[in-house]
Amino acid sequence: MTAAQLRVQKDLTELELPSTMTTNFPDPTDVLNFTLTITPDEGIYKGGVFRFTFNISGGYPHEPPKVRCTQKIYHPNLDLEGNVCLNILREDWKPVLNLSSVMIGIQYLFLEPNPDDPLNKEAAEDLRRNREGFIQNVKSSMRGGTVKGETFDRVLKA
């Protein structure tokens, strides 16, 4: 077992996820690749189901996990390819951080989208200029609607 696998197992053992978050291991023998599902119960994105893939390299914990959203969603901190803009996944990563820190950080983006560090600049501008309009665009996009010429994935809880 590699150092990265040992550390990931330790992180996973210590995970205390709220009811709004669940992990899934498509291959139970592979702890370095799994999904996280977030179902916010408050905020603008309430009612949505958001899935993220976690891909952890052999360099973990010295390198952050690679995290992507598998759906196309309208969010200032996620681009249309699913890349996540979270400082601890980039320049602020430190080996003392763990998977829980990353998961809580991602969940926080759904409660408090950050227009000051955007990957989707249009969504960020929308949030800054007109919060009510932004909320309407989020709701429309979560139903699988089109916002500013882009069609988004339906992410509402069934």
N, C-alpha and C positions, 0 to 999 in steps of 0.2 A: 504494500500500500504506500502511495506517495505521500509526501508531506502535505501537499495540497488536499488530497483526499482525507487525510487525518484531520486537518483543520476544518474542512467543510463538514465532516461528520460531527465534530465538536460544536460548530456553529449551529448545525441542525438540531442537535440534542438540546441546545440551550434556547431554541426558538420558542417564544411564547406569543403566538400570533393571535390577534383579535379575531372575532367571528367573521369579520369582513375580509379576511385573507386566508387562502388555502394554497398549499403546495401540492404538486403532483409529479411523480417520478415515472415517466413513460417506461424507462428501463430501471427497475429497482436496484440493479447492480451498479448503476452509473450515477453516483451522487454529484458528479460535476455538471450534469445537464438536467434541468428540471423546469417546470413552469410554476408561476405564481399567478393566482387569480385574485383580483381585488374587486369587491362589490361595495362601493362606498354607500354608507347609510345616512350620510348627510352631505350638504354642499351642493354645488352646481351639477356634479356628475352622479348624484344619487340615482339609484335605479339602473345603473350601468354595470356590466360585467366586463372587466378588462383583464386580458391575459398577457403575461410577459414570459419570455424565455430567458433563462439564466444559463450562461455558458461560462464555466469557470476553467481557466487555464491551469497548467501545471505550475505557473508562477504565483498562484494565490497562496498566501495573502499579500504578497508583495505587489501583485497586480490586481486591479479591481475586476469583479466579474463583468462579463459583457451581457448587457440586458437590453432586450428589445420588446416592444409591444407588438403582438401578432396581428392586431387590428389597425385599420386606418381610422384614427380618431382626430377630432378637432380640439387641439390643446396647445397652449403656447409653448410648453416644454417637451413636446413630442413632435418630431417631424413626420411627414407622410409615409416614410419608410419604417417608422416605429422606433427610431433612435430616441433615447431618453436623455434630456438635459438635466443632469443632477450633479452638482459640484463634486460630491464624494465618489462619483463614477469616473471622474476625470482628475483635475488638478488637486483636489483636496483629499484624495484617497490616501489612507494610511493603513499599514498592516494591523493596527489595533482595532480598526473598524471590522465589523463582521456582517454576515448576511442579514441579520436582523436590522442593522443600521440602514442598509440599502433598501430593504423592504418597507420599513417605516418611512424612509425618505420618499419613496415612490408613492406610497399611500398619501403622504402629506401634499404631494403635487395635485392630487385630486381634490383635496380640501381647500388648498390655497395655491392655485396656479400662479406662477411667478412670471409676470410680463417683463421683468428686468433682465432675465437671462433666457431669452427665447430661442427655440429651434424653429418654431413656426411663427415667423415675424408678423404675418397677417393676423393670426389669432391674438398675438400679444398686443398688437396695435388696437385691435377690436376691444380687448379687455381694458386697455388704458383709456381709450377715448369714450367708450360707451358700454358700461358694464351690463346694462339691461339688454342691449343688442347682442352682446357676447353670449349672455345666458340663453337667449332665444336661438342663436346659432348652435350652441352646444346641444340644446334639446333637439333641434332639428337634425343635427349630425348623428346623434345617438339613435335616432329612429331610422337611420340609413339614408338621410336626406342629403341634399346638395347645398354646400355653402361656398360662395364665391367661386363657382365653377367646378368645385371638387366634390365628388360623391364619396360619402363615408360609409363605413361598415355599420350595420345595425348591431348595437351592443346592449340593447335593453334586456333586462331579466325576463325570461319567458314566463 
